[in-house]
């Protein structure tokens, strides 16, 4: 893969890409960019100052990057019609043809790697190196599902205890899918949903977050470039109105949503009408357990990576630290030094290790929790402040000796805020790790792999890392227990989420 050196990725080049290549004021419907017209006023004139005019900001400075109009429910009707008409043909394409399109998406993303990275840094605020990982992960996901669908047998024989019959199993696409993705990992969560949906033979309505539209809208150009059949994928840049119209539409067969629990509950209610298939990837308040035998320096690196990557705006962020009391004092000394040495700043600066929060709204959310911590008299080891000046920056923050009754222990902050407590034995560590309404992920740091594996069996989480940073592979299913969601993405489970199994029973007169 040929990529630009990070020193060549600048705000100026990203702005040029946004101005010259990102199609704004339009939705991608039935294979074409459809202009989103300004509403007409009572006088009959189109007004620029209208309710669907939307501003995109640079999180580093708070300055306006671009303005664009958002879709309405009328665009959803157009997109559903296109997806419905395309389904019959697309669902019957060969797996090799679907794989070819998935690989073509990956190849086009590789060719535009630097542009996609630049748009992600510009619109999301994340550091260049994190944006590079994101684009690479998205490419890998499209390639993974291209290979997976090719390897899936059209027919498989199911063993039965009955004689004289054969039982065969095959899969059919679930239908027309409404995919709603968040702002924290543009392109990545899109690939997690879109790649398996296309591999399965589904047609799609995709609503990316209106906060980070710039990198997401590049996908429409890519789909036209590779010649994907019209109507198979429709991209609707819109807000809540569009999401509601998608999830409640009678012709939508499946809804896949990633986002907050508050919105996820609404999506679930909307999807209930018509009994739609549903996948929800929601919140997290994951624990990192550091055992007494852990290497303290390495443990601190894992702690920092687990909470300060993407400025803590990760559903799987290990935002609760559970550390053995025998090493707690030394660990916190080391952790404080390492945290305060983090370089906070512009995502385009090559030495930046943590960028800004994505928006003013998210900055205010983090500030709210800083105020709660002050009201609860939590002990702040470091941080706890909003950075004054331009942009949406908060300091990397650590609170110690946090009671499990604290709002910061219980609620998802979605920012660079770590709460911590100590334990005396593994049983208490497991209890504390499980002390959450969420159960998405966890990390265990221990020199005893056998003990760590035993602990992983007792910690309720869908994904657990042992002595490793939060690497997410396309082969590994992703999702949680409790209020962290319903279903799984990635891996074979991710493909199954867009398929319905079908069984065929035959007489056993012929060999199969």
Residue, then its C-alpha position, 0 to 999 in steps of 0.5 A: x500500500x502506497x501512502x504519503x509520509x505523515x509530514x505531507x498530510x496537512x490541513x491545507x491539503x485536506x481542505x483542498x480535498x474537502x473542497x474539490x472532491x467531497x460532494x456536499x449538499x447531496x445524497x447518494x441515491x440510486x448510484x448518483x449524487x442527488x442535490x438536496x434543495x434548500x426549502x422553499x419559503x412562503x414567498x416561493x424563494x429558496x432560502x440559504x438560511x434554512x433548517x437543514x443547513x448543517x455546519x461541519x467544524x474543525x475540532x482543533x480550532x472550532x472553525x467552520x470547514x464547510x456547510x452542507x444541507x442534510x437529507x429529509x424523510x423524502x430522500x429516505x423514500x427515494x433511497x428505499x425505492x432504489x434499494x428495493x428495486x436493486x435487491x432482486x438482482x443484487x441478492x442473486x449475484x454470485x459470491x465471486x462478483x460480490x467479492x470483486x466489488x468488496x475488493x474494489x472498494x478496498x483497492x480504491x481506498x488504498x489508492x486514496x489512503x492519504x486523502x481519507x486520512x487527511x479528511x478524518x484528521x480534519x473533520x474528526x480531530x484524531x491524530x494522523x497515526x490514529x487516522x492511518x490505523x482507521x483507514x487501514x482497518x476499514x480496508x482490511x474489513x472489506x477484504x476480509x468479507x470478500x474472502x469470507x463470502x467466497x469461502x462460505x459453501x452454498x450448501x452444507x449437509x446437516x447430520x440428522x438421526x433420521x434415515x432416508x432423508x437429507x438435510x441441507x443448509x444454505x443462507x439468504x440475505x436478510x433484505x434491505x438494511x438501514x445502517x446508522x454509524x457514529x462519529x468516533x470512527x468514520x469509515x471504520x464502523x461503516x465498513x463493519x456494517x457495509x462490508x458484511x451486508x454487501x457480502x451477504x447480498x443485502x441492499x443498503x441505506x447508510x446514514x453516517x454521522x452528520x458530525x463527520x461527513x467529510x470522510x464518509x461521503x467519499x464512499x459515494x465517489x468510490x462506489x461510482x468509480x467501481x461501478x457498483x450496481x445502482x441502488x445497492x448502496x444509498x448514502x443519506x447525510x442526515x440527522x435524527x429525522x432521517x434515522x427515524x424514517x429509516x428505522x421505521x420504514x415498512x420496507x426496511x428488513x434490518x436495522x444496524x445501529x452504533x451509538x448511545x444507549x439513549x438513541x439505541x432504545x429509541x431505534x429499538x422501539x422504532x424497529x419493533x414495528x414490522x418486527x425488523x431484524x436488529x443489531x445494536x452496538x451501544x455503550x461501554x464502561x470497560x475495566x482494565x484489571x492490573x494484577x500484582x505481578x504485572x510489569x508496571x511500566x507496560x501496564x501504564x502504557x496499556x492503561x493510557x492506550x485504553x483510555x486516551x486513544x481517540x481522546x477516550x471517545x471509544x465505546x470499548x475504552x477501558x475507563x475503569x482501572x482496577x489495580x491490585x493494592x500492593x502495586x497501586x502506589x507505584x503504578x499511580x506514580x508512573x501513570x501520572x508521569x506518563x499521562x502528563x507527558x502526553x503531547x496534546x494538540x493538533x491532529x496534523x502535528x506529527x508529535x501529537x498523541x491525543x487530539x481534541x474532542x470531536x465537537x463542542x457538544x462532546x466537550x461540554x459533556x466531558x466538562x459536565x463530568x468534571x463538575x460532577x467529580x468536583x461535587x463528589x469530591x473525587x481525588x484527581x491525580x491529574x487533569x480534570x480541566x477544559x483547555x482554554x483557547x480555540x478547539x475542543x480540548x480536555x486534559x487527560x484525567x485520572x481520578x483515584x479511590x473512586x467509589x462504585x457509587x460515583x456517577x463517574x464509575x457508573x456512567x460512560x463519559x466518552x472522553x479522556x477520563x479514567x476512574x480507578x480503585x484497588x482490589x485485594x484478590x482476583x475474586x474482588x477484581x472480577x466483581x469490580x470489573x463486572x460492576x457495570x450495566x455495560x459489558x462490552x470489553x475488558x483488559x487484563x494485565x498479568x504475568x500469569x497467563x493461565x490466571x488471566x485466562x481463568x479471569x477472562x472466563x469470569x469477566x462478563x465482556x464480549x471482547x477481552x485483551x490480555x497484556x495487549x493494546x486494544x487491537x480489533x481484528x476483522x476476524x474477531x466478533x465484536x459486541x457485548x453483553x448487558x446494555x452494551x447491545x444486541x448481536x455481533x459485528x465482525x468475524x463470521x458472526x458479522x456476516x451471519x447478522x445479514x443472513x438468514x439460514x434456510x434448510x432444505x429437506x430431501x429424500x435420500x435417493x441421491x448422493x449429495 
